[in-house]
Amino acid sequence: MSRIGKNPVAIPQGVTVDVKDNVITVKGKLGELTQEFDSDLTVKVEDGNVLVERPSDSKDHTAKHGLYRSLINNMIEGVSKGWTKELELVGVGYRASSQGQKLDLALGFSHNIILDIAPEVKVETVSDKGKNPIVKLTSHDKQLVGQVAAKIRGFRKPEPYKGKGIKFVGEQLRRKAGKSA
């Protein structure tokens, strides 16, 4: 039995879950999310909990059992609390500013990178004197926030010698000794 898949997902106050055919819809104060799931699995809403059940113990069914339970849990948590990712720009002259849904990044290239961010994601930049600039991404969709954060990080990944680049706040980088060592 999947240890993750067999756990029920609690539905908090103010969140509604609808299951029709092979589509689950979750509505909350922060938004609405829909997810298609495999027709072999059954998703039930009982006593304020969402239960995911599978027909057999085949490898395919066990894998999808835990997957869809986690996706449903992330959807419910997203529409009730929201998801946040913070990126830190480490490097001399690295700057970030946002005007609405446009993020302007100065990352040491000959030109600034201007990125249009999806309307579901709220972007905010924090630039304190003496500290590295931070880009905060907030949304109810965990997959979308992660995708946008990965795209921004991909412009200038942290390098292992000095640690310059765009990294997630709290990320531990593997550092290397230089030539002198």
Buried (B, 14 or more C-beta within 10 A) or exposed (E): EBEEBBBBBEBEEEBEBEBEEEEBBBBBEBBEBEBEBBEBBEBEBEEEEBBBEBEEEEEEBBEBBBBBBBBBBBBBBBBBEBBBBBBBBBBEEBBBBBEEBEBBBBBEEEEEBEBEBBEBBBBBBEEEEEEBBBBBBBBBBBBBBBEBBEEBBEBBEBBEEEEBBBBBEEEEBEEEEEEEE
